[in-house]
């Protein structure tokens, strides 16, 4: 998930404190416009205009032969934000572009009219060519660092005595470096270097740039920038101050490009040490605090980052709580608190940011969108998904209006909002936004960028929730392809994708494939994480589900118990991640036939789910479904119907039409009626059984059961009609019990010829079953042929027929009851039982 960077705001005010003349307020922005790397050649005849939001537009001016300009704002004063617009041609009609665009975006009227604001331009496309050369150098340099870090990770993974803390740190470092070595991130740094104006650069910065121009690596060129000499210049003279600061920040950026965070930290510490002693303007000092905090944040040292962000915030709040830099400070602190898992504290600062935005006069809409996105992510972290969605929708509305349709910031807010929809169980809405994000990312990112893998993975998970398993597998395999190329073979990030694929194969019913992927997942997790990590518990739980599907219930129970033990110890008894774990345990106990234990876990599962999930979340529907199945098997049909209805209604309202979960919940109602009908038939309540059966009469075998009820009630014509109806609905029934059942009804109805034909067909299909000979015993007994009847009854017993109750009670056997042979058959069966 992409988060807002912690970027230093650039303020164009004097570094040293200057006391203004009381009673005078500046309303003029003056400066000059020059070409990049041109020996300070002025850009002549360039159109420059400025406006102040809610105030007025300035007169449009054109730069003079010396490149000078001046904009006057009669109703404004120092500190006001100026929206500058620079024309795209000079006096000679050469197409130009602004180099220091970031500075233009942050331009404000200075306190003193003598302070000049410089605009740097270049010929259109000129800077891109320079940046491309730097891009290749930075890419090569950073790739070397990434390869070295991967080797370090492989080494610790292969050590017999595992240092899981070190593995976790290196795994996180590899993931982060993969993101930071993508083409877009590197190009931004190359573009920044290409924007350095050699006309104003110090000798050492010029040497750094010249070495890069010669094709030297960042590591080699960086040595031209001396921390020691820059510090000496700071201490020697105020005239050298700006050049020394630029040298240190340039070296810090070079170090960040090759992930040498310690060197970047040293650069900023030297700047801060001097600035604190020199009593600089607090806003400028806050900028340096933010720069150091950024380094710590990128290095994953969030507590250190927070310390310096708090220092910056306190300085800025002391100057004025309405300064835009305070807004940036609140955002920075909030983002870092989120990274530390202190989401409630983060919410406080992101709320402050929005309140400040409402008070500021000249707020850029992009700042408002960023604040909405930040607070939305915080509510998402707090599992307050409705609140998160409210702010994320606002962020989308603004970014769609003001950003380019291919901007990665737009992709980020689409991804964030889609994740919230997923948490709410609104999968169709999530897919729509994930696909919008993917469209942008596929256009602007490298094919192997980790953010693409992240989005593919999310789309796969969402299609899985929608029951569209083939589409889910397609996207998960795409995510796996990127992950395999980007990460070490045992990297935890690879395990996540393997696990997702395993889950999809399980849902597709391909359990052996599922188990293969889950075993890979467990192997990676156990090699890279301690045995108490929650992720290992989740994987064990998923494997338990597969073993259940393979009918290996004891093994499923073993894995599921290990899973729950780990999760209880690591995340506590009330964490939402335990919801599915309890549910699976209940299903396993169902398979083992321990329905009381099954129900115990399923009710615990519902209690936890109802306390932590939205009332229409699909996971609750699964829980209700499982409870309904347990009550069904236990014979508590009233409660089974209650939970089946809750499950079906939830799925029908929360999931798209035709979702497998909705279909299964509806089918469960049929199952409950069938179970209750069977139960009533066993209790000889045939009227009640038929009432249940007729509610589900279109389904297979139902009319056969209705026929049996009529048969036991001695309604033989009705039984025959029911069996014929069943055959009409399911012609394959001829191969099962149709001929047996209808033959018996014919026999008792006095239609002995039809009974003979049916029994003959049944024997053809089941020549080795005792039932076939039991039927002939009935036929011959009704024909009053006692000898043949007894002969076939004995043969039926010899072939395994053992329904003593039928032999004792069916009235077709009445003619045989006094026979010695019949009594011997009864005794034989009773002895066997």
PECORQUI-V79388 format. One record per residue. N is the residue number from 0. RES is the residue in one small letter. PSI is psi in degrees with one decimal (NA if undefined). Layout:
N_RES_PSI ; N_RES_PSI
This chain:
0_x_133.9 ; 1_x_135.8 ; 2_x_157.2 ; 3_x_134.0 ; 4_x_160.7 ; 5_x_82.9 ; 6_x_139.9 ; 7_x_134.7 ; 8_x_136.1 ; 9_x_127.6 ; 10_x_128.1 ; 11_x_76.7 ; 12_x_162.7 ; 13_x_140.2 ; 14_x_-38.5 ; 15_x_150.6 ; 16_x_130.6 ; 17_x_131.0 ; 18_x_117.6 ; 19_x_159.9 ; 20_x_123.4 ; 21_x_140.4 ; 22_x_-9.4 ; 23_x_130.2 ; 24_x_129.0 ; 25_x_138.0 ; 26_x_21.1 ; 27_x_136.9 ; 28_x_116.7 ; 29_x_159.3 ; 30_x_-161.4 ; 31_x_162.8 ; 32_x_125.7 ; 33_x_160.7 ; 34_x_147.4 ; 35_x_134.2 ; 36_x_48.5 ; 37_x_20.8 ; 38_x_38.9 ; 39_x_36.6 ; 40_x_127.0 ; 41_x_146.9 ; 42_x_112.9 ; 43_x_140.2 ; 44_x_26.9 ; 45_x_132.4 ; 46_x_129.4 ; 47_x_126.3 ; 48_x_150.1 ; 49_x_151.2 ; 50_x_157.8 ; 51_x_123.2 ; 52_x_135.7 ; 53_x_2.8 ; 54_x_-93.3 ; 55_x_168.5 ; 56_x_143.5 ; 57_x_163.8 ; 58_x_139.1 ; 59_x_134.1 ; 60_x_162.8 ; 61_x_139.9 ; 62_x_144.6 ; 63_x_-179.6 ; 64_x_-23.0 ; 65_x_3.8 ; 66_x_14.5 ; 67_x_157.0 ; 68_x_162.0 ; 69_x_129.4 ; 70_x_128.8 ; 71_x_135.1 ; 72_x_92.3 ; 73_x_-34.0 ; 74_x_13.2 ; 75_x_177.0 ; 76_x_175.4 ; 77_x_144.2 ; 78_x_-17.3 ; 79_x_141.2 ; 80_x_130.6 ; 81_x_125.9 ; 82_x_102.9 ; 83_x_140.4 ; 84_x_126.5 ; 85_x_130.8 ; 86_x_162.4 ; 87_x_13.7 ; 88_x_152.1 ; 89_x_-171.4 ; 90_x_-26.2 ; 91_x_14.2 ; 92_x_26.6 ; 93_x_132.9 ; 94_x_130.2 ; 95_x_167.4 ; 96_x_154.2 ; 97_x_136.6 ; 98_x_-49.2 ; 99_x_58.5 ; 100_x_-36.1 ; 101_x_-41.3 ; 102_x_-38.0 ; 103_x_-38.3 ; 104_x_-25.8 ; 105_x_15.5 ; 106_x_134.5 ; 107_x_153.7 ; 108_x_126.3 ; 109_x_164.9 ; 110_x_-32.5 ; 111_x_137.0 ; 112_x_-22.3 ; 113_x_-18.8 ; 114_x_127.2 ; 115_x_139.9 ; 116_x_118.6 ; 117_x_135.2 ; 118_x_126.8 ; 119_x_130.6 ; 120_x_167.5 ; 121_x_167.6 ; 122_x_141.8 ; 123_x_129.3 ; 124_x_-16.3 ; 125_x_-44.5 ; 126_x_-32.6 ; 127_x_-39.5 ; 128_x_-41.1 ; 129_x_-45.1 ; 130_x_-33.8 ; 131_x_-38.2 ; 132_x_-45.2 ; 133_x_-34.4 ; 134_x_-48.0 ; 135_x_-37.7 ; 136_x_-47.1 ; 137_x_-41.7 ; 138_x_-46.8 ; 139_x_-43.8 ; 140_x_-44.4 ; 141_x_-33.3 ; 142_x_-35.6 ; 143_x_-40.7 ; 144_x_-41.3 ; 145_x_-45.3 ; 146_x_-39.8 ; 147_x_-41.6 ; 148_x_-37.9 ; 149_x_-39.3 ; 150_x_-39.6 ; 151_x_-41.0 ; 152_x_-44.4 ; 153_x_-39.4 ; 154_x_-48.1 ; 155_x_-28.7 ; 156_x_-29.4 ; 157_x_-2.6 ; 158_x_142.1 ; 159_x_-44.2 ; 160_x_105.8 ; 161_x_134.3 ; 162_x_91.8 ; 163_x_-30.3 ; 164_x_-44.5 ; 165_x_-39.2 ; 166_x_-44.7 ; 167_x_-43.1 ; 168_x_-44.1 ; 169_x_-36.6 ; 170_x_-44.5 ; 171_x_-38.3 ; 172_x_-43.2 ; 173_x_-45.2 ; 174_x_-43.4 ; 175_x_-42.3 ; 176_x_-35.5 ; 177_x_-40.8 ; 178_x_-41.8 ; 179_x_-13.4 ; 180_x_11.7 ; 181_x_162.9 ; 182_x_-36.9 ; 183_x_-44.2 ; 184_x_-44.9 ; 185_x_-38.2 ; 186_x_-34.5 ; 187_x_-42.6 ; 188_x_-40.9 ; 189_x_-40.0 ; 190_x_-37.4 ; 191_x_-43.3 ; 192_x_-41.0 ; 193_x_-19.2 ; 194_x_-6.7 ; 195_x_126.9 ; 196_x_109.2 ; 197_x_-23.0 ; 198_x_-29.8 ; 199_x_1.8 ; 200_x_150.5 ; 201_x_169.3 ; 202_x_-41.6 ; 203_x_-36.1 ; 204_x_-37.7 ; 205_x_-41.7 ; 206_x_-41.1 ; 207_x_-48.0 ; 208_x_-38.9 ; 209_x_-38.7 ; 210_x_-40.6 ; 211_x_-39.8 ; 212_x_-27.2 ; 213_x_-6.4 ; 214_x_12.7 ; 215_x_156.6 ; 216_x_163.7 ; 217_x_-40.9 ; 218_x_-42.4 ; 219_x_-48.2 ; 220_x_-33.7 ; 221_x_-27.5 ; 222_x_-14.8 ; 223_x_-19.2 ; 224_x_113.7 ; 225_x_120.6 ; 226_x_-45.6 ; 227_x_-47.4 ; 228_x_-36.2 ; 229_x_-40.1 ; 230_x_-40.3 ; 231_x_-42.1 ; 232_x_-39.2 ; 233_x_-42.8 ; 234_x_-26.0 ; 235_x_-44.2 ; 236_x_142.4 ; 237_x_-26.4 ; 238_x_-25.4 ; 239_x_-0.8 ; 240_x_-55.2 ; 241_x_-41.6 ; 242_x_-39.2 ; 243_x_-42.7 ; 244_x_-42.2 ; 245_x_-38.5 ; 246_x_-44.6 ; 247_x_-41.3 ; 248_x_-33.8 ; 249_x_-41.5 ; 250_x_-40.3 ; 251_x_-43.6 ; 252_x_-39.1 ; 253_x_-41.6 ; 254_x_-39.2 ; 255_x_-34.2 ; 256_x_-26.9 ; 257_x_17.5 ; 258_x_28.0 ; 259_x_78.4 ; 260_x_-34.7 ; 261_x_-41.1 ; 262_x_-41.3 ; 263_x_-39.5 ; 264_x_-44.2 ; 265_x_-41.2 ; 266_x_-49.4 ; 267_x_-33.3 ; 268_x_-38.3 ; 269_x_-42.2 ; 270_x_-45.4 ; 271_x_-40.8 ; 272_x_-46.8 ; 273_x_-45.2 ; 274_x_-37.9 ; 275_x_-36.9 ; 276_x_-28.8 ; 277_x_-2.1 ; 278_x_51.7 ; 279_x_164.9 ; 280_x_129.1 ; 281_x_-30.5 ; 282_x_-39.5 ; 283_x_-41.0 ; 284_x_-40.1 ; 285_x_-35.8 ; 286_x_-40.8 ; 287_x_-37.7 ; 288_x_-43.2 ; 289_x_-37.8 ; 290_x_-45.2 ; 291_x_-40.8 ; 292_x_-37.1 ; 293_x_-42.0 ; 294_x_-48.6 ; 295_x_-40.2 ; 296_x_-46.5 ; 297_x_-28.6 ; 298_x_-1.1 ; 299_x_11.2 ; 300_x_77.7 ; 301_x_-33.1 ; 302_x_-42.1 ; 303_x_-42.1 ; 304_x_-42.9 ; 305_x_-38.1 ; 306_x_-47.7 ; 307_x_-29.2 ; 308_x_-38.5 ; 309_x_-39.8 ; 310_x_-44.5 ; 311_x_-43.9 ; 312_x_-45.1 ; 313_x_-40.3 ; 314_x_-46.0 ; 315_x_-39.4 ; 316_x_-31.0 ; 317_x_-30.1 ; 318_x_-56.9 ; 319_x_132.7 ; 320_x_-8.2 ; 321_x_7.6 ; 322_x_137.6 ; 323_x_-28.4 ; 324_x_-28.4 ; 325_x_-38.0 ; 326_x_-47.0 ; 327_x_-38.3 ; 328_x_-43.2 ; 329_x_-43.8 ; 330_x_-44.5 ; 331_x_-48.8 ; 332_x_-43.7 ; 333_x_-43.3 ; 334_x_-40.3 ; 335_x_-38.3 ; 336_x_-38.3 ; 337_x_-43.1 ; 338_x_-29.8 ; 339_x_-3.2 ; 340_x_8.1 ; 341_x_70.3 ; 342_x_-35.7 ; 343_x_-40.7 ; 344_x_-38.7 ; 345_x_-39.6 ; 346_x_-38.1 ; 347_x_-44.6 ; 348_x_-35.9 ; 349_x_-30.6 ; 350_x_-42.0 ; 351_x_-39.9 ; 352_x_-43.9 ; 353_x_-40.1 ; 354_x_-39.0 ; 355_x_-39.3 ; 356_x_-34.1 ; 357_x_-21.0 ; 358_x_-26.7 ; 359_x_145.7 ; 360_x_-42.2 ; 361_x_77.8 ; 362_x_130.1 ; 363_x_139.0 ; 364_x_-29.2 ; 365_x_-33.0 ; 366_x_-39.4 ; 367_x_-42.2 ; 368_x_-40.1 ; 369_x_-42.2 ; 370_x_-41.3 ; 371_x_-42.0 ; 372_x_-43.1 ; 373_x_-46.9 ; 374_x_-30.0 ; 375_x_-43.9 ; 376_x_-36.4 ; 377_x_-44.9 ; 378_x_-35.0 ; 379_x_-43.4 ; 380_x_-29.4 ; 381_x_3.0 ; 382_x_21.9 ; 383_x_77.4 ; 384_x_-32.9 ; 385_x_-41.4 ; 386_x_-41.8 ; 387_x_-45.9 ; 388_x_-37.3 ; 389_x_-46.7 ; 390_x_-34.9 ; 391_x_-35.2 ; 392_x_-38.3 ; 393_x_-40.8 ; 394_x_-41.4 ; 395_x_-45.0 ; 396_x_-43.0 ; 397_x_-48.7 ; 398_x_-34.4 ; 399_x_-30.0 ; 400_x_-36.8 ; 401_x_-16.5 ; 402_x_159.2 ; 403_x_145.4 ; 404_x_-14.5 ; 405_x_17.3 ; 406_x_135.2 ; 407_x_-23.6 ; 408_x_-33.0 ; 409_x_-40.6 ; 410_x_-38.4 ; 411_x_-45.5 ; 412_x_-31.2 ; 413_x_-46.3 ; 414_x_-46.0 ; 415_x_-44.6 ; 416_x_-38.0 ; 417_x_-38.3 ; 418_x_-39.4 ; 419_x_-44.0 ; 420_x_-39.3 ; 421_x_-45.5 ; 422_x_-30.1 ; 423_x_-2.1 ; 424_x_15.6 ; 425_x_80.1 ; 426_x_-33.1 ; 427_x_-42.9 ; 428_x_-37.3 ; 429_x_-45.8 ; 430_x_-44.0 ; 431_x_-45.0 ; 432_x_-37.8 ; 433_x_-40.3 ; 434_x_-33.0 ; 435_x_-44.1 ; 436_x_-43.3 ; 437_x_-39.8 ; 438_x_-42.3 ; 439_x_-48.3 ; 440_x_-37.5 ; 441_x_-23.4 ; 442_x_-35.4 ; 443_x_-13.2 ; 444_x_157.8 ; 445_x_148.5 ; 446_x_-23.8 ; 447_x_17.8 ; 448_x_136.9 ; 449_x_-31.0 ; 450_x_-32.0 ; 451_x_-43.8 ; 452_x_-41.6 ; 453_x_-44.9 ; 454_x_-42.2 ; 455_x_-44.3 ; 456_x_-45.2 ; 457_x_-40.1 ; 458_x_-40.8 ; 459_x_-45.8 ; 460_x_-40.3 ; 461_x_-42.0 ; 462_x_-34.5 ; 463_x_-44.5 ; 464_x_-29.1 ; 465_x_-3.8 ; 466_x_10.7 ; 467_x_79.8 ; 468_x_-32.4 ; 469_x_-42.8 ; 470_x_-39.2 ; 471_x_-45.4 ; 472_x_-39.2 ; 473_x_-46.4 ; 474_x_-35.8 ; 475_x_-35.5 ; 476_x_-33.4 ; 477_x_-43.3 ; 478_x_-40.0 ; 479_x_-39.3 ; 480_x_-44.7 ; 481_x_-45.1 ; 482_x_-39.5 ; 483_x_-37.3 ; 484_x_-28.4 ; 485_x_-29.3 ; 486_x_161.3 ; 487_x_156.7 ; 488_x_-29.1 ; 489_x_20.9 ; 490_x_135.0 ; 491_x_-30.1 ; 492_x_-31.5 ; 493_x_-35.5 ; 494_x_-39.3 ; 495_x_-43.6 ; 496_x_-41.5 ; 497_x_-41.6 ; 498_x_-41.4 ; 499_x_-42.7 ; 500_x_-40.4 ; 501_x_-40.5 ; 502_x_-38.0 ; 503_x_-44.7 ; 504_x_-34.6 ; 505_x_-45.8 ; 506_x_-28.3 ; 507_x_-6.6 ; 508_x_6.5 ; 509_x_76.6 ; 510_x_-33.5 ; 511_x_-41.9 ; 512_x_-41.2 ; 513_x_-46.7 ; 514_x_-36.4 ; 515_x_-46.4 ; 516_x_-37.2 ; 517_x_-33.1 ; 518_x_-38.5 ; 519_x_-40.9 ; 520_x_-49.6 ; 521_x_-39.3 ; 522_x_-44.0 ; 523_x_-45.0 ; 524_x_-43.9 ; 525_x_-26.3 ; 526_x_-22.4 ; 527_x_-5.6 ; 528_x_155.4 ; 529_x_158.7 ; 530_x_-14.7 ; 531_x_3.4 ; 532_x_135.4 ; 533_x_-34.4 ; 534_x_-36.0 ; 535_x_-39.0 ; 536_x_-41.2 ; 537_x_-44.4 ; 538_x_-43.4 ; 539_x_-39.2 ; 540_x_-40.5 ; 541_x_-38.8 ; 542_x_-36.7 ; 543_x_-40.5 ; 544_x_-39.6 ; 545_x_-43.8 ; 546_x_-35.5 ; 547_x_-46.1 ; 548_x_-29.9 ; 549_x_6.1 ; 550_x_18.9 ; 551_x_74.1 ; 552_x_-39.1 ; 553_x_-41.3 ; 554_x_-38.9 ; 555_x_-43.2 ; 556_x_-41.8 ; 557_x_-48.6 ; 558_x_-38.7 ; 559_x_-36.8 ; 560_x_-40.1 ; 561_x_-40.8 ; 562_x_-50.2 ; 563_x_-39.4 ; 564_x_-43.8 ; 565_x_-45.2 ; 566_x_-39.1 ; 567_x_-39.4 ; 568_x_-29.8 ; 569_x_-33.8 ; 570_x_-5.0 ; 571_x_164.8 ; 572_x_-14.7 ; 573_x_13.3 ; 574_x_140.7 ; 575_x_-26.7 ; 576_x_-15.0 ; 577_x_-10.1 ; 578_x_-56.5 ; 579_x_-28.6 ; 580_x_-45.0 ; 581_x_-39.1 ; 582_x_-45.3 ; 583_x_-40.8 ; 584_x_-41.6 ; 585_x_-42.1 ; 586_x_-39.5 ; 587_x_-43.7 ; 588_x_-30.2 ; 589_x_-46.7 ; 590_x_-32.1 ; 591_x_-6.4 ; 592_x_6.0 ; 593_x_83.3 ; 594_x_-31.8 ; 595_x_-42.2 ; 596_x_-39.7 ; 597_x_-47.5 ; 598_x_-35.0 ; 599_x_-47.6 ; 600_x_-36.8 ; 601_x_-37.7 ; 602_x_-37.0 ; 603_x_-38.4 ; 604_x_-44.6 ; 605_x_-41.4 ; 606_x_-44.7 ; 607_x_-40.2 ; 608_x_-43.5 ; 609_x_-24.9 ; 610_x_-19.7 ; 611_x_-15.0 ; 612_x_155.3 ; 613_x_151.7 ; 614_x_-19.3 ; 615_x_22.6 ; 616_x_133.4 ; 617_x_-28.4 ; 618_x_-33.6 ; 619_x_-36.0 ; 620_x_-39.0 ; 621_x_-41.3 ; 622_x_-46.4 ; 623_x_-40.4 ; 624_x_-47.3 ; 625_x_-39.2 ; 626_x_-40.2 ; 627_x_-39.5 ; 628_x_-38.1 ; 629_x_-46.9 ; 630_x_-33.0 ; 631_x_-50.7 ; 632_x_-32.8 ; 633_x_-8.7 ; 634_x_10.0 ; 635_x_79.1 ; 636_x_-28.6 ; 637_x_-47.1 ; 638_x_-34.2 ; 639_x_-44.4 ; 640_x_-38.7 ; 641_x_-48.7 ; 642_x_-30.4 ; 643_x_-41.5 ; 644_x_-40.6 ; 645_x_-41.2 ; 646_x_-49.8 ; 647_x_-45.8 ; 648_x_-37.6 ; 649_x_-47.6 ; 650_x_-42.0 ; 651_x_-35.2 ; 652_x_-27.6 ; 653_x_-23.1 ; 654_x_157.6 ; 655_x_157.9 ; 656_x_139.3 ; 657_x_4.3 ; 658_x_138.8 ; 659_x_-35.1 ; 660_x_-41.5 ; 661_x_-42.6 ; 662_x_-41.7 ; 663_x_-37.5 ; 664_x_-37.8 ; 665_x_-43.0 ; 666_x_-28.4 ; 667_x_-33.7 ; 668_x_-42.3 ; 669_x_-44.0 ; 670_x_-41.2 ; 671_x_-44.0 ; 672_x_-40.4 ; 673_x_-42.8 ; 674_x_-43.2 ; 675_x_-36.5 ; 676_x_-44.5 ; 677_x_-42.8 ; 678_x_-42.2 ; 679_x_-34.6 ; 680_x_-40.5 ; 681_x_-29.8 ; 682_x_6.9 ; 683_x_23.5 ; 684_x_74.3 ; 685_x_-31.4 ; 686_x_-46.2 ; 687_x_-38.8 ; 688_x_-43.8 ; 689_x_-33.1 ; 690_x_-40.8 ; 691_x_-43.2 ; 692_x_-37.1 ; 693_x_-19.7 ; 694_x_-21.7 ; 695_x_32.1 ; 696_x_-26.2 ; 697_x_-11.0 ; 698_x_154.8 ; 699_x_136.8 ; 700_x_-6.4 ; 701_x_-42.8 ; 702_x_-26.8 ; 703_x_-41.5 ; 704_x_-37.6 ; 705_x_-40.8 ; 706_x_-40.6 ; 707_x_-41.3 ; 708_x_-46.8 ; 709_x_-40.2 ; 710_x_-48.2 ; 711_x_-25.2 ; 712_x_3.0 ; 713_x_28.1 ; 714_x_73.5 ; 715_x_-39.7 ; 716_x_-41.5 ; 717_x_-36.5 ; 718_x_-45.4 ; 719_x_-43.9 ; 720_x_-39.3 ; 721_x_-42.1 ; 722_x_-40.0 ; 723_x_-36.9 ; 724_x_-40.5 ; 725_x_-40.9 ; 726_x_-35.7 ; 727_x_-41.4 ; 728_x_-29.1 ; 729_x_87.4 ; 730_x_-20.1 ; 731_x_-10.7 ; 732_x_-19.1 ; 733_x_-30.0 ; 734_x_-7.2 ; 735_x_-112.7 ; 736_x_5.4 ; 737_x_-53.0 ; 738_x_-34.0 ; 739_x_-50.1 ; 740_x_-45.5 ; 741_x_-30.1 ; 742_x_-42.8 ; 743_x_-39.6 ; 744_x_-43.4 ; 745_x_-45.1 ; 746_x_-48.4 ; 747_x_-21.8 ; 748_x_4.3 ; 749_x_7.1 ; 750_x_70.8 ; 751_x_-31.8 ; 752_x_-43.6 ; 753_x_-34.9 ; 754_x_-43.7 ; 755_x_-42.6 ; 756_x_-42.4 ; 757_x_-42.0 ; 758_x_-33.4 ; 759_x_-44.3 ; 760_x_-38.4 ; 761_x_-41.2 ; 762_x_-34.2 ; 763_x_-40.6 ; 764_x_-27.0 ; 765_x_63.8 ; 766_x_-19.7 ; 767_x_13.9 ; 768_x_142.0 ; 769_x_-27.4 ; 770_x_-39.8 ; 771_x_-39.9 ; 772_x_-27.1 ; 773_x_-39.7 ; 774_x_-41.4 ; 775_x_-32.1 ; 776_x_-43.0 ; 777_x_-47.4 ; 778_x_-51.1 ; 779_x_-32.3 ; 780_x_-41.9 ; 781_x_-22.9 ; 782_x_-2.2 ; 783_x_23.1 ; 784_x_85.6 ; 785_x_-39.1 ; 786_x_-50.0 ; 787_x_-34.6 ; 788_x_-47.3 ; 789_x_-38.3 ; 790_x_-46.5 ; 791_x_-29.7 ; 792_x_-41.8 ; 793_x_-39.9 ; 794_x_-38.5 ; 795_x_-43.1 ; 796_x_-41.7 ; 797_x_-29.3 ; 798_x_8.4 ; 799_x_-3.1 ; 800_x_130.6 ; 801_x_27.8 ; 802_x_84.3 ; 803_x_-37.3 ; 804_x_-42.3 ; 805_x_-44.7 ; 806_x_-37.1 ; 807_x_-27.8 ; 808_x_-24.2 ; 809_x_128.0 ; 810_x_-12.8 ; 811_x_-21.3 ; 812_x_-1.9 ; 813_x_-35.7 ; 814_x_-15.6 ; 815_x_-9.5 ; 816_x_-30.1 ; 817_x_-9.0 ; 818_x_139.1 ; 819_x_-43.1 ; 820_x_-39.2 ; 821_x_-44.0 ; 822_x_-34.7 ; 823_x_-36.9 ; 824_x_-43.1 ; 825_x_-46.0 ; 826_x_-39.6 ; 827_x_-44.8 ; 828_x_-41.5 ; 829_x_-39.3 ; 830_x_-37.0 ; 831_x_-30.5 ; 832_x_NA
